[in-house]
Amino acid sequence: MASELAEYIGKQVVIDSNSHYLYIGILSEEGEEFITLKDVDVHDRRESSTAKDLYIIEALKYGTKINRHTVKVVRREIVSISLLSDVVEY
């Protein structure tokens, strides 16, 4: 069975979760319960005064602030996944 995320493997993605965490990293694997990211910026939005959209645009412009080598994100916590390169600057 072909993966719906196959075109994203090996590319930088932004994952919005239904928690306070935002993930920006390279999608390396996907499984039934987890999605694995490499070279990840795990951003707790409660610890920043920067709006989420502005934070993502800054990551696009200036690069990702990597603070984890590998992260497994629980699929049921994911609200959306997009390519970082698909972010529209305003």
Backbone bond lengths (Angstrom), bond angles and torsions (degrees), N, CA, C in turn:
res aa  C-N    CA-C-N  psi(-1)  N-CA   C-N-CA  omega(-1)  CA-C   N-CA-C  phi
1 M - - - 1.450 - - 1.535 109.30 -
2 A 1.302 116.84 130.50 1.461 121.83 -179.97 1.525 110.04 -73.59
3 S 1.304 115.67 142.23 1.455 121.66 179.57 1.527 110.54 -81.75
4 E 1.317 115.90 141.85 1.466 120.38 175.48 1.525 111.48 -70.37
5 L 1.324 116.94 -20.43 1.460 121.27 -178.02 1.526 112.86 -105.08
6 A 1.316 118.25 8.89 1.466 121.90 -175.94 1.526 112.12 -54.30
7 E 1.318 117.54 -38.28 1.466 120.63 -178.81 1.529 112.62 -69.42
8 Y 1.345 117.42 -14.43 1.462 121.38 -179.78 1.531 112.85 -94.34
9 I 1.324 118.01 -14.47 1.466 121.24 -178.07 1.533 109.56 -59.90
10 G 1.339 115.60 130.41 1.456 121.76 179.82 1.517 114.04 85.15
11 K 1.323 117.17 2.01 1.471 121.08 -179.12 1.527 110.45 -115.75
12 Q 1.336 114.97 157.08 1.462 119.96 177.22 1.517 109.78 -73.69
13 V 1.339 114.70 130.26 1.461 120.86 179.92 1.514 110.28 -126.58
14 V 1.323 114.36 160.29 1.460 123.25 172.56 1.521 105.92 -113.98
15 I 1.321 116.10 126.59 1.459 120.81 176.72 1.518 108.65 -115.06
16 D 1.327 115.11 118.32 1.460 121.75 171.52 1.521 106.76 -89.96
17 S 1.321 116.34 131.62 1.462 119.92 179.81 1.520 109.68 -114.12
18 N 1.315 116.03 166.83 1.459 118.52 178.04 1.528 110.77 -87.97
19 S 1.327 115.81 18.48 1.463 121.81 171.52 1.530 107.17 -112.29
20 H 1.311 116.68 -164.11 1.473 121.19 179.13 1.526 112.12 -84.82
21 Y 1.336 117.08 2.60 1.455 120.39 -174.27 1.521 112.83 -98.91
22 L 1.317 113.58 141.74 1.451 123.98 175.40 1.525 105.56 -121.38
23 Y 1.320 117.24 137.56 1.456 122.07 -177.89 1.522 109.43 -121.25
24 I 1.336 115.69 130.94 1.456 121.39 174.06 1.522 106.42 -128.47
25 G 1.331 116.31 117.48 1.454 119.41 -178.20 1.516 111.39 -171.38
26 I 1.313 115.50 -177.38 1.464 121.73 -178.80 1.525 108.85 -90.75
27 L 1.309 116.16 121.62 1.463 121.07 178.62 1.520 108.54 -70.80
28 S 1.337 116.71 118.34 1.461 119.41 -177.05 1.523 112.66 -110.05
29 E 1.319 117.48 -32.76 1.468 120.45 -179.16 1.517 109.86 -151.55
30 E 1.315 114.84 157.41 1.455 119.37 170.65 1.511 108.96 -138.52
31 G 1.301 114.57 140.29 1.449 121.19 177.87 1.515 109.30 -129.76
32 E 1.303 115.79 -174.06 1.459 119.45 -178.76 1.513 112.36 -67.16
33 E 1.342 117.47 -35.21 1.458 120.47 -175.68 1.525 114.22 -109.67
34 F 1.340 117.07 -22.85 1.461 120.29 -175.05 1.523 110.99 -133.89
35 I 1.335 114.12 154.66 1.459 122.75 168.85 1.529 105.50 -117.83
36 T 1.319 117.18 131.76 1.456 121.46 -176.71 1.521 109.83 -104.19
37 L 1.333 114.47 130.17 1.466 122.38 176.89 1.514 108.74 -115.52
38 K 1.327 116.41 149.59 1.471 124.01 174.73 1.528 108.27 -118.58
39 D 1.325 115.61 154.55 1.477 121.87 178.95 1.527 109.82 47.85
40 V 1.318 114.90 69.13 1.463 122.33 -166.09 1.522 113.12 -109.77
41 D 1.315 114.94 141.65 1.457 123.11 165.85 1.525 105.96 -102.32
42 V 1.339 116.20 107.40 1.464 121.21 173.53 1.521 105.25 -94.17
43 H 1.315 116.18 114.09 1.466 121.32 -173.73 1.524 110.17 -114.28
44 D 1.331 115.81 118.46 1.462 122.05 175.25 1.519 107.19 -88.13
45 R 1.311 116.19 109.12 1.466 120.67 -174.78 1.523 112.78 -65.06
46 R 1.319 118.84 -17.79 1.470 120.98 177.61 1.516 111.55 -72.29
47 E 1.333 117.61 -19.01 1.456 121.58 -175.67 1.527 113.18 -98.32
48 S 1.313 116.80 14.04 1.461 120.28 -176.83 1.526 109.94 -141.29
49 S 1.301 115.43 143.79 1.463 119.57 175.53 1.532 111.23 -90.60
50 T 1.336 116.35 -4.36 1.460 121.26 179.87 1.522 109.76 -77.30
51 A 1.327 116.65 131.42 1.462 120.91 177.25 1.524 109.97 -61.50
52 K 1.329 116.71 147.69 1.461 121.79 -176.43 1.519 111.64 -55.05
53 D 1.320 118.34 -47.70 1.464 121.12 -178.17 1.521 111.71 -62.18
54 L 1.319 117.32 -40.95 1.463 121.04 178.49 1.530 110.54 -66.37
55 Y 1.323 117.25 -38.40 1.464 121.19 178.19 1.532 110.26 -60.76
56 I 1.320 116.60 -43.36 1.462 121.33 179.82 1.522 110.61 -66.57
57 I 1.325 117.80 -42.19 1.466 121.29 178.34 1.531 110.43 -62.42
58 E 1.331 117.16 -39.59 1.468 120.17 177.34 1.524 111.08 -64.46
59 A 1.335 117.31 -36.79 1.470 120.48 176.43 1.523 110.16 -64.36
60 L 1.312 116.76 -37.94 1.460 121.44 178.01 1.532 110.60 -65.67
61 K 1.325 116.87 -44.65 1.466 121.77 -177.27 1.527 113.29 -73.16
62 Y 1.341 116.27 -45.60 1.461 120.54 -168.34 1.531 114.46 -110.30
63 G 1.316 117.13 -5.92 1.458 120.75 -179.17 1.515 112.34 102.42
64 T 1.305 114.17 162.69 1.456 122.17 -177.38 1.523 110.52 -83.01
65 K 1.325 116.39 137.99 1.471 122.49 175.98 1.527 107.59 -89.10
66 I 1.307 116.03 87.02 1.464 120.96 -174.49 1.534 109.84 -68.63
67 N 1.338 115.43 125.19 1.457 120.32 176.13 1.528 112.62 -128.86
68 R 1.328 117.16 4.88 1.462 123.03 174.60 1.528 108.57 -144.92
69 H 1.330 116.99 140.27 1.466 120.25 175.15 1.525 110.19 -75.39
70 T 1.328 116.36 -44.01 1.460 121.76 -177.41 1.522 109.60 -141.71
71 V 1.325 115.90 139.70 1.467 121.83 176.79 1.516 108.36 -138.58
72 K 1.320 115.85 136.77 1.454 121.54 171.79 1.523 106.83 -106.28
73 V 1.325 116.29 120.41 1.458 122.40 -178.95 1.526 108.01 -102.56
74 V 1.316 116.36 130.31 1.461 121.48 179.67 1.528 108.62 -69.38
75 R 1.318 116.63 125.20 1.474 121.24 -175.60 1.518 112.43 -57.73
76 R 1.313 118.06 -39.04 1.470 120.01 -176.43 1.533 112.60 -68.90
77 E 1.336 117.13 -12.55 1.466 121.86 177.23 1.530 112.48 -89.89
78 I 1.322 117.03 -8.52 1.463 121.37 -174.31 1.519 111.11 -84.36
79 V 1.336 115.11 129.42 1.457 121.89 175.88 1.523 109.81 -94.42
80 S 1.348 116.29 -43.26 1.461 120.17 179.53 1.522 110.55 -156.04
81 I 1.335 114.20 155.46 1.463 122.09 174.48 1.523 107.00 -132.33
82 S 1.332 115.94 131.14 1.459 119.36 175.40 1.523 108.37 -141.47
83 L 1.304 116.01 158.50 1.457 120.64 173.42 1.523 108.91 -70.70
84 L 1.309 116.48 139.24 1.468 119.56 176.43 1.521 109.41 -59.90
85 S 1.316 116.93 -35.47 1.460 120.59 -179.92 1.523 112.79 -67.75
86 D 1.335 118.89 -14.61 1.463 122.38 176.88 1.516 113.68 -87.35
87 V 1.339 116.82 -3.53 1.461 120.49 178.90 1.523 109.31 -67.54
88 V 1.316 115.51 133.51 1.467 121.59 -178.85 1.527 108.81 -99.10
89 E 1.318 114.93 122.69 1.467 119.59 177.29 1.521 109.32 -78.93
90 Y 1.310 115.52 142.00 1.470 120.04 177.84 1.497 110.58 -125.40
